[in-house]
Amino acid sequence: MSTAPGNAAQAGAITRRRLGLAELPRLRAAGLARPPAVDPPSVEPGIAHLGIGAFHRAHQAVYTEDAMAAAGEPNWGIVGVTQRSPAVRDQLIHQDCLYTVLERGGPGAPAVPPRVVGAVCDVLWANDPAGPPAAVAALIADPRIRIVTLTVTEKGYRRAPGGGLDLSDEAVRADLARAGEAGAGPRTVIGQLVAGLARRAQRHGLGLTVLCCDNLPAGGEVLRGLVADFVAALPTGRRGGRRVGSGGFGDPAELAEWIKAAVSFPSSMVDRIVPATTPADRAEVTTLLGGVIDEAAVVAERFTQWVIEESFAAGRPAWEAAGALFTADVAPYEAMKLRLLNGTHSLLAYTGALAGHETIAEAVRDPALADLAAAMMRADLAPTLAVPAGIDLAAYQASVLERFANPALRHRTVQVAADGSQKLPIRLLGAAADRLAAGAEPSLIALAVAAWMLYVARGRDRAGRPLPLDDPLAAELTAALGPLADAPPATLVDAALGVRAVFPEPLAADATFRACLIEGVGRVRADLRLTD
Ligand code: CS2
């Protein structure tokens, strides 16, 4: 039987319905999804978010929606900014900025319907050739915006090895060189922030909070420093004996003063495992939504945590009503999470990928790797931590492994392995330095770092399958380590320790650490049978 063209088109239309406001009543009535806790059309912008990827959508945006609903304050809606490509913008604006979060609990956890989130009001692509060049600065200067949040990943901050802004970075230099020129929108996140702050200072001077939500220790202080470095490096000239700044940025000294007085930079610890969404995830969401397609769906574990330093210059959503914890000192929470969770994630990513495990859950089900992970946390990482109030550190370590073991998440080892040059110093090298200073040998941290060296040098797993090197320093690392995949351990270790952007001077020169790394390379090669 042949199908008439009209019927086929109609069938296509039925199966190709897209998530959006028009679909909400039906999804709600059919109980297929948990509808937004707010009424999306009534949500007004209050937050600009730089880096609207999967993590933000499954974490801060959910807290924000719940806070708006709990407090009856719909004026904390999020305007997201996407940096590299228009993909997320295109996905979201074609569905009224609605998207679903699909939670995947561990084995035995009851399935819950996907949740539609309505906290996002709009999305901009920072580099849109069709848009105004300084759209992000204009957004940050919008008086309705009272908080700028960021999830731009470690590399998005463009820090130099010493921690300050990398003034040798080409994009930073280009932003500084063109600062204030008409028609030139900054490309770097710090450039965009400073351009927005400058415009804000000139237009109305209303205060603002800039809240770092990346995996950075003391993220607020770091960001404050990077903004100050950019402002200090703005080109200036002299007019009538007075320093004047370039174009729209005004006088850098005045801008620096205004920032000090009007902008706060709290730190926060964020936690939720949110793997990159796959086509299979999107297909599952479509099925769960009865045929409605959501191009912007995200999948996350059930666990979520947010600890925020209470320092807001211009108000904030009632995030505590959504479960966030406010504290005067986030540092112990950050260190615990970055070292125990993220450090162990990295260990499992490199050893797991080399051993041929596709996901973190598979890696942690490998008894040898699970033992290593537990031992590294217990022996090398936990002793470096000040235990945050109310936390049982042993239980926390167990919970990390339990979360990693969730087979429904399918978090790929190569995804966590990305950007190792940026992640290792934060997650593992600081702890190694602390242990060395205490006279201890951080042999399991060294093993994790050795696994990274072998991952980079070999570029293939135990079975010879290629492993991608997704890292801003990929070229430098491949040149230094690529030829040394089968070299004696000391040769590989010495070449890696020479990469100053990863290993700071005192640690690189530490004989105990070097010896631990050499032993680590030997052990990873032998235990994972990489030389077979
Ligand atoms: C992971 C994190 O990709 C990675 O490097 O370690 O994204 C991790 O899943 C989150 O920080 C969990 O909060």
Residues whose N, C-alpha, C, O or C-beta is under 5 A from the ligand:
A	BS01	CS2	V270 D271 R272 I273 V274 N342 H345 Q415 V416
